[in-house]
């Protein structure tokens, strides 16, 4: 086997009905669409990898201080969000865990 670091992109467009359903799941669980998609992606990675400890890096705006807002330039950090999807967990319970983890991660991003 030859190690390769070549990547690729997969793009999908969701129809209006699916998008509305995702927003409904978010509303019903007091989450954002980001949290729902993060939980779903985490579960997908867990299923594909067979692991129950998943860390996903998410780009975030790196302007933690008010005085940096008028500064021109790109300020981006990567926030690592660790999740623990298990087979015996229902999605709504896992989504609540991801919500709490994401809120704490954003709060302590520095």
Rosetta constraint file for C-alpha pairs under 8 A:
AtomPair CA 14 CA 18 HARMONIC 6.17 0.50
AtomPair CA 14 CA 19 HARMONIC 6.23 0.50
AtomPair CA 15 CA 19 HARMONIC 6.26 0.50
AtomPair CA 16 CA 20 HARMONIC 6.01 0.50
AtomPair CA 17 CA 21 HARMONIC 6.21 0.50
AtomPair CA 18 CA 22 HARMONIC 6.28 0.50
AtomPair CA 19 CA 23 HARMONIC 6.29 0.50
AtomPair CA 20 CA 24 HARMONIC 6.15 0.50
AtomPair CA 21 CA 25 HARMONIC 6.29 0.50
AtomPair CA 22 CA 26 HARMONIC 6.29 0.50
AtomPair CA 22 CA 33 HARMONIC 6.90 0.50
AtomPair CA 22 CA 36 HARMONIC 7.24 0.50
AtomPair CA 23 CA 27 HARMONIC 6.14 0.50
AtomPair CA 23 CA 32 HARMONIC 7.80 0.50
AtomPair CA 23 CA 33 HARMONIC 6.07 0.50
AtomPair CA 24 CA 28 HARMONIC 5.98 0.50
AtomPair CA 25 CA 29 HARMONIC 6.22 0.50
AtomPair CA 25 CA 36 HARMONIC 7.49 0.50
AtomPair CA 26 CA 30 HARMONIC 5.97 0.50
AtomPair CA 26 CA 31 HARMONIC 4.63 0.50
AtomPair CA 26 CA 32 HARMONIC 5.40 0.50
AtomPair CA 26 CA 33 HARMONIC 5.71 0.50
AtomPair CA 26 CA 35 HARMONIC 7.70 0.50
AtomPair CA 26 CA 36 HARMONIC 6.18 0.50
AtomPair CA 27 CA 31 HARMONIC 6.09 0.50
AtomPair CA 27 CA 32 HARMONIC 7.34 0.50
AtomPair CA 29 CA 92 HARMONIC 7.37 0.50
AtomPair CA 29 CA 95 HARMONIC 7.72 0.50
AtomPair CA 29 CA 96 HARMONIC 7.18 0.50
AtomPair CA 31 CA 35 HARMONIC 6.12 0.50
AtomPair CA 31 CA 36 HARMONIC 7.04 0.50
AtomPair CA 31 CA 99 HARMONIC 6.36 0.50
AtomPair CA 32 CA 36 HARMONIC 6.61 0.50
AtomPair CA 33 CA 37 HARMONIC 6.19 0.50
AtomPair CA 34 CA 38 HARMONIC 5.97 0.50
AtomPair CA 35 CA 39 HARMONIC 6.08 0.50
AtomPair CA 35 CA 95 HARMONIC 7.31 0.50
AtomPair CA 35 CA 98 HARMONIC 6.63 0.50
AtomPair CA 35 CA 99 HARMONIC 5.96 0.50
AtomPair CA 35 CA 102 HARMONIC 7.29 0.50
AtomPair CA 36 CA 40 HARMONIC 6.21 0.50
AtomPair CA 36 CA 95 HARMONIC 6.62 0.50
AtomPair CA 37 CA 41 HARMONIC 5.97 0.50
AtomPair CA 38 CA 42 HARMONIC 5.99 0.50
AtomPair CA 38 CA 98 HARMONIC 7.66 0.50
AtomPair CA 39 CA 43 HARMONIC 6.19 0.50
AtomPair CA 39 CA 94 HARMONIC 7.20 0.50
AtomPair CA 39 CA 95 HARMONIC 5.90 0.50
AtomPair CA 39 CA 98 HARMONIC 6.18 0.50
AtomPair CA 40 CA 44 HARMONIC 6.21 0.50
AtomPair CA 41 CA 45 HARMONIC 6.18 0.50
AtomPair CA 42 CA 46 HARMONIC 6.13 0.50
AtomPair CA 42 CA 54 HARMONIC 6.47 0.50
AtomPair CA 42 CA 56 HARMONIC 7.53 0.50
AtomPair CA 42 CA 83 HARMONIC 7.03 0.50
AtomPair CA 42 CA 85 HARMONIC 6.98 0.50
AtomPair CA 43 CA 47 HARMONIC 6.13 0.50
AtomPair CA 43 CA 85 HARMONIC 5.81 0.50
AtomPair CA 44 CA 48 HARMONIC 6.17 0.50
AtomPair CA 45 CA 49 HARMONIC 5.87 0.50
AtomPair CA 45 CA 54 HARMONIC 7.38 0.50
AtomPair CA 46 CA 50 HARMONIC 5.44 0.50
AtomPair CA 46 CA 51 HARMONIC 5.10 0.50
AtomPair CA 46 CA 52 HARMONIC 5.79 0.50
AtomPair CA 46 CA 53 HARMONIC 7.56 0.50
AtomPair CA 46 CA 54 HARMONIC 6.72 0.50
AtomPair CA 46 CA 85 HARMONIC 6.61 0.50
AtomPair CA 46 CA 86 HARMONIC 7.89 0.50
AtomPair CA 47 CA 51 HARMONIC 7.25 0.50
AtomPair CA 52 CA 83 HARMONIC 7.98 0.50
AtomPair CA 52 CA 84 HARMONIC 5.27 0.50
AtomPair CA 52 CA 85 HARMONIC 5.38 0.50
AtomPair CA 52 CA 86 HARMONIC 5.72 0.50
AtomPair CA 53 CA 82 HARMONIC 7.11 0.50
AtomPair CA 53 CA 83 HARMONIC 6.06 0.50
AtomPair CA 53 CA 84 HARMONIC 4.85 0.50
AtomPair CA 53 CA 85 HARMONIC 7.00 0.50
AtomPair CA 54 CA 82 HARMONIC 5.68 0.50
AtomPair CA 54 CA 83 HARMONIC 5.25 0.50
AtomPair CA 54 CA 84 HARMONIC 6.20 0.50
AtomPair CA 54 CA 85 HARMONIC 7.59 0.50
AtomPair CA 55 CA 80 HARMONIC 6.28 0.50
AtomPair CA 55 CA 81 HARMONIC 5.47 0.50
AtomPair CA 55 CA 82 HARMONIC 4.26 0.50
AtomPair CA 55 CA 83 HARMONIC 6.24 0.50
AtomPair CA 56 CA 80 HARMONIC 5.64 0.50
AtomPair CA 56 CA 81 HARMONIC 5.30 0.50
AtomPair CA 56 CA 82 HARMONIC 6.48 0.50
AtomPair CA 57 CA 78 HARMONIC 5.83 0.50
AtomPair CA 57 CA 79 HARMONIC 5.45 0.50
AtomPair CA 57 CA 80 HARMONIC 4.42 0.50
AtomPair CA 57 CA 81 HARMONIC 6.27 0.50
AtomPair CA 58 CA 78 HARMONIC 5.37 0.50
AtomPair CA 58 CA 79 HARMONIC 5.14 0.50
AtomPair CA 58 CA 80 HARMONIC 6.38 0.50
AtomPair CA 58 CA 81 HARMONIC 7.50 0.50
AtomPair CA 59 CA 76 HARMONIC 6.45 0.50
AtomPair CA 59 CA 77 HARMONIC 5.71 0.50
AtomPair CA 59 CA 78 HARMONIC 4.46 0.50
AtomPair CA 59 CA 79 HARMONIC 6.14 0.50
AtomPair CA 60 CA 76 HARMONIC 5.72 0.50
AtomPair CA 60 CA 77 HARMONIC 5.40 0.50
AtomPair CA 60 CA 78 HARMONIC 5.96 0.50
AtomPair CA 60 CA 79 HARMONIC 6.58 0.50
AtomPair CA 61 CA 75 HARMONIC 6.04 0.50
AtomPair CA 61 CA 76 HARMONIC 4.90 0.50
AtomPair CA 61 CA 77 HARMONIC 6.36 0.50
AtomPair CA 62 CA 75 HARMONIC 4.62 0.50
AtomPair CA 62 CA 76 HARMONIC 4.56 0.50
AtomPair CA 62 CA 77 HARMONIC 5.26 0.50
AtomPair CA 63 CA 68 HARMONIC 5.85 0.50
AtomPair CA 63 CA 69 HARMONIC 6.58 0.50
AtomPair CA 63 CA 75 HARMONIC 6.28 0.50
AtomPair CA 63 CA 76 HARMONIC 7.90 0.50
AtomPair CA 64 CA 68 HARMONIC 7.57 0.50
AtomPair CA 64 CA 110 HARMONIC 7.72 0.50
AtomPair CA 65 CA 69 HARMONIC 7.42 0.50
AtomPair CA 67 CA 71 HARMONIC 7.95 0.50
AtomPair CA 79 CA 105 HARMONIC 7.31 0.50
AtomPair CA 79 CA 106 HARMONIC 7.77 0.50
AtomPair CA 79 CA 109 HARMONIC 6.70 0.50
AtomPair CA 80 CA 105 HARMONIC 7.76 0.50
AtomPair CA 81 CA 101 HARMONIC 7.15 0.50
AtomPair CA 81 CA 102 HARMONIC 6.63 0.50
AtomPair CA 81 CA 105 HARMONIC 6.70 0.50
AtomPair CA 82 CA 101 HARMONIC 7.54 0.50
AtomPair CA 83 CA 97 HARMONIC 7.97 0.50
AtomPair CA 83 CA 98 HARMONIC 6.60 0.50
AtomPair CA 83 CA 101 HARMONIC 7.63 0.50
AtomPair CA 85 CA 89 HARMONIC 7.17 0.50
AtomPair CA 85 CA 94 HARMONIC 6.79 0.50
AtomPair CA 89 CA 93 HARMONIC 6.62 0.50
AtomPair CA 89 CA 94 HARMONIC 6.37 0.50
AtomPair CA 90 CA 94 HARMONIC 6.34 0.50
AtomPair CA 91 CA 95 HARMONIC 5.87 0.50
AtomPair CA 92 CA 96 HARMONIC 6.30 0.50
AtomPair CA 93 CA 97 HARMONIC 6.50 0.50
AtomPair CA 94 CA 98 HARMONIC 6.21 0.50
AtomPair CA 95 CA 99 HARMONIC 6.02 0.50
AtomPair CA 96 CA 100 HARMONIC 6.29 0.50
AtomPair CA 97 CA 101 HARMONIC 6.12 0.50
AtomPair CA 98 CA 102 HARMONIC 5.89 0.50
AtomPair CA 99 CA 103 HARMONIC 6.15 0.50
AtomPair CA 100 CA 104 HARMONIC 6.19 0.50
AtomPair CA 101 CA 105 HARMONIC 6.01 0.50
AtomPair CA 102 CA 106 HARMONIC 6.14 0.50
AtomPair CA 103 CA 107 HARMONIC 6.11 0.50
AtomPair CA 104 CA 108 HARMONIC 6.10 0.50
AtomPair CA 105 CA 109 HARMONIC 5.65 0.50
